[in-house]
Amino acid sequence: MAPVQWLVTLTFRVTVSGVRSKDDSVDAGFEQLKHGLCSGKELPMEASVRRITNLVEEEPIFGIKW
């Protein structure tokens, strides 16, 4: 029997300003997230977990989804 697999989705929330496009806001958000994680700052986060039953039909694990 194969081991149970879980998909854990972590959602971090950051607010950015001074950007004009959706792509720029994503880039600025990633920079804020990296800076916050590296500095040990507490960041608002939400986690959801679900059991993977059919890996082929699940959402992509890698990549950016928005």
N, C-alpha and C positions, 0 to 999 in steps of 0.2 A: 504494500500500500504506500502510495506517495505521501510525503509530508504535506500537511495543510499549508497553503500559501495565503498570505494576507496582503492586501493593497492598503497601505497607509498613506493618506493624502494630508499633507500639512499645508494650511493656508495662513500666510503671514500678511498682516495688513499694515501698509505704510501709506503716508500721504505725501504727495510731491506737488511742487508748484514751480512756476516759471518755465513750463514746457508747453509746446503747442500741439504736439501730435501724440497719438496713442503709442506709437513705437518709442518715442522719446520718454513718455511717462513710464513705460515698462523698463527701459534702460535705467532711468533715475530711481525707480523703485528697487531694482536689483542692487544698485549701488548702495542705497540706504540699508537694505537688508544685509548685505555683506558687511558694511561698516558696523551695523548694530550687533551682528553675530560675533564679529571679531573683537569688539570692545566689551562684550559681555552684557550689553544693554538688554533689558527685558523688552521683548517685542510682543504685541498682541498676536495671538496664534489660535487657530482652530484646527482640530484634528478629526478626521473621520477614518474609520477602518471598515473594510468589508472583506469577506472571504472570497478568494478567487476560485471560481468554479470552472470557468472556461477561459483560459488565458488568451485564446485567439480573439474572443469577442469583447474583452475588456478594453477600456480606454488605454491609450499609449502611456507607458510608464515614464518614458523619456520625452523631452521636448516641452515646448511652451504651449499651454492651452489657455485661451482667454476668450 
